[in-house]
Amino acid sequence: MSQSAALVTLTPQPWAEGLIFGESPRWHAASHTLYISDMIGRKIYTINSSGETTMLQEVENQPNGMHFLDSDTLITSSMFDAKLHRYQISSGKSELYADLSSIMTGYCGDMIIDRSGRVFIDDTGARVLHGESPRPGRLLMVDSVSRKVSSVAEDIVFPNGIGIDRTGGNLYLAATFSYNLFKFSLDADTGALTNKQAIWDTHELASASCKDFNRFCGIDGICMDAKDGMWLSMLGYQMFIRRDKDGKMTHQIEVDGDATACALGGADGKTLYLVVNKVPEGEDLFMAMVGKRTKCSVLTVQVDVGRAEK
């Protein structure tokens, strides 16, 4: 791996398990609780500080990306019918927030909400769990006032993890199947994305360290820290790595399974939660997901740079 001599290796500890396929961990600071989607289990869970899971709600058409709009409001996604819902934590009630079905070409993927309340969500471009081959997708935006849906970035081959830096002026987007990490300028007034740049090609990592380099060695989830470093979930490499704001790899965490998503949280914001999904040896990821043969575990590790505030 490039720059390996400078990398700090961290060792994670087991924390929670029992989900089928975990996605989109989000830390809720007010309750010191991790929220997480079980995509294949069709449920959203909370996990307390002891690692105990509690079902929050069932999502018939499979949950995926989600993000907190504010301390009492969670925006969740429903993959197969392309809808977003608003869940109020205090009341436990959920209602339709936006219907994306008229524009969605694949599934609802990962999600982030900017400081103006605009939702950015992946359109994966293909319904891979229904047998379609991967094809270019795009990034959609839901306006915070009108809730009108528009496409803000096109031709992204399986868009996945999304991050926004501390200035709010730059958005990062993983393209899993083209092995790229893109950077866009984010307009604070309109939410428009311009100045698309491919800032990292994951082929930089040695191909021998990827279990299935032909398909699954791009980036999955992204988590930004308080110094604009990015924790990247390196799916088929079975590791999480941190790149600092200058693009230097600083840390790595090896795991036993696909590195799917991560989130910073904990009492001081310096606990990194790692979502790892394991596929039976020799099986195709998507086939194993459809057959509910995957197993998810959530690990934790302490890091030096904590959570970035919204």
N, C-alpha and C positions, 0 to 999 in steps of 0.2 A: 504494500500500500504506500502511496506517495506520502512523504513526510512522516513515516512511521516512527523515526527516531524521536520526534518531538511530541508524539502523542502520549497522553496520560490515559492509562487503562483503568476503568472503574469496574467494580464487581457488584452486581445487583443482588438484592435479597428477595425471596418470594414474599408475596403480600396477599393476593386474593386469586381465587380460581373458581371454576364452575360454569363460566359462560361458554357458549359454543364458538362464537367468532366476535371478538371485541373490536370496537372501533370508536373513534372520536371521544377520547377522554377529555373532560372539562372540569376544572377545579372551581368549586363554589366556595369562595372565601368566607362568606357570612356564616356558613354552617360547617366549615372545615370538612367538606364532603366531596368525593370525586363522583361525577356523573359519567356514565359510559353506556354506549349502545351495544347491545348484543344483536348484531345484524341478522344472523341466521336464526338465533333464538327468538327473534321478533319481539324483543323487550328492551326497555331502558331501565338501568339499575342505578342505584346509588351505593357507594362503598364508604363506610365510615372509617375512622382512624385506626380501628382494630382489624380492618380488612374484611368486615362482615358486609355481605351484599343484601340489598333490599330491592325488590322490584318496584319501580316507580309507575310504569304503565306498559301496556302491551301495544304494539304497533303492527297491525295486521299485514301491511304491505312493506314491512321491513324498515327499521330505522337505520340511519347512517350518520351523516354529519349533523352536528348541533352546536349551538353557541349561546352564551348568555347575552341577552339584550340589555338587561340590568340585573340587579341583585335578586329580583323576584320573578324574572321572566326568562324562560328558556325557549329558544326557537329550535324546534326539532324538524327532521325531515322524514318523509315517507317515500321510499325508493321507487316502488313499482307503480304508484299512481301519481308521482311527481307533485307532491304537495308539501307545504310547510305548515306547521302548527305552532301555536303559541301556548305554552304551558305556564300557568301561574303557580309558583311554588307555595304561596300562602294559602291558596284556596284548593289546590289540587285539580283545577279545571283546565281543560284543553279546548282550543277552538282553532278553526282554520285561519291561517295568517296570509298565505298566498298560494294560488294554484298555478303551477308551472307547466301543466300538462300540454298547453297549446304550443309551447316552444321547446320542451325537453325532447331530445333525440335518443338519450340513453337513460341513465339513472341519476337521481340525486346523489352526489358524492360528498366530499368534504365541504365544510362551511366555516366562514369567519364573518364577524360583524365589525365594521369600522366604528370610529368614535362618533360618526354622524348617524349611526343606526342602520346603515345600508348593509344588506345581507349579500355576501358573495358566496356563490355555491357552484360546485362543479356540475356540468352536464357531461357524463362520461362518454357520450357519443355512441355507445353500443350497449345492448342488453346482454352482457356476457354470461350472466347466469341463466339466460334463456337460449343459449347456444350461438349467439351472434359473435363474429370475430371482432377483435378490437379495431376501431377506426377513430379518426380524429374527433374530439369533442371540443367543448369550449367552456368558458367561465361566464356564468350568468350573474346579474345583479338585480336585487329587489330594492326599489326605492323606499326610503324610510317613511315617506309621507303618502304617496299615491299607491305604493306597493306594486307599481308597474314593473314588469319583468323585461329585461333586455340583455342581449349578449354584449359583453365588454371585452372578450378575448376569444379569437377563433383559432382553429387548426392546432389544438393541443392534444397530443396523442395520449389519451387516458389521463386527464387532469386529476390531480390528487391533492396532496397537502398544500395548505395556503397559510401564509404568514404576512403580517403587516408590521413594519418597524415602528420604533417609538415616536418618530416624527409624524407618522400617519401618511407620509408622502411616498412610500414605496411598498409595493405588494410583491410577494414572492409566491411562485406557483410551481409545483412539481409536475412534470410530465413523465409518468412512470415508464411507459413503453417506448419512449424515445430517449430515455436516459438523461433527461435534461432538467435543470433548475432554471426557471425564468425569473427575471426581475422586470417590473413595470413601474412607471411613475403613476401615482394615484392622485387624481385631482380632488382636492378637499371639498370643492363646491359641488361638483357634478358626479363624482365617482368614476369618471372616465379613466381608462387605462391607456397610457401611451408609452412610447420609447421602450418597446419590448426588447429585452436583451437575454441571450442564453449565457448565463454566468457560470455554469458548471456542468460538465459532462461526467456522469458517474462511471464511464469507462476508465476514468482516472484510477479507480480502485482496481487492484489486480483481479482479473477474471477468475483466477483459480480459487479465489475466496468466495465465489458465489455458487450456491448450490444448483441454480438453474439460470445460467447467464443469458441464455437465449431469450428469456422472457421476463424474468422477475427480478432484475437487478437495478431497477430504478428506485426512486424515492417514493415512499408512501406518505406517512404523516409528517408534519412540520410543527415544531414548537419554538417560539422566539423567547429569548431571555432578556434580562434587564440591560444587557450591553449590546443588544442586537445580534448576539450570537444565535445560530440556528441549530437546534437538535433535529437531526434528520433520521427518519426511520428507514433504514436500508433493507428493504424487504427480503430479497433472496440472499443477501450477504449475511443475514442473521446477526446484524449488529446495528447499534445506534451510534452515530457520530455527531460531534459538534464542530461546526465551522464558525469562526469568528467573523466579525463584520468585514474584515479584509479578505476573507476567503481561505484562511488558513485552518486546517484541521487541527483541533486541540485535544479532543478527547474521543475515546471509543469505549463502547460497552458491548461485549459479545454475549449473545443469548442463544438458547436452544429452541429455535423455531423462527418463524417469519417476523421480523421487526415491523410492526404495523403502524403504531401510533404512540405518541408520548405527550405528556403535559406536566408542567411545573406547578407545584402547590405545596401543601403542608403549612405548618404554623408560621415558618419564616420564609415560605416561598421557595425553599431550596431543596425540596424533595422532588425528584424527577420520577414520574410514574410511567412505566414502560408496558405497553400492550403487546404481547407476543402470542401469535396464533400458530399452532402446530398442525401440520398436515401429515397424515400417515405416509411412511416411507414409500416413494415411488409413485404416489398419486398426483394427479393434476390438481392444482389449487382450486380452480372453479368447480370441478367435478366433486371434490371433497366437500366444498362448501354446500353445494346443492344437496349432497347426500348426508349432510349434518355429521360429517366425520372429522371435523376440526375440533380442536380444544384450545381454549384461551386461558392464559395466565397473566396476571398483572404483577409486575415486579417494581421494586423501588430502589433508588440509589440517591445518596446525598451528593449535591454538587456545590460548587463555590459561588456561581452566579445564579441569582434567584429569578423569580417570576417577573415578567414585565407587566406593569399595570396597563389597563386598557386606556 
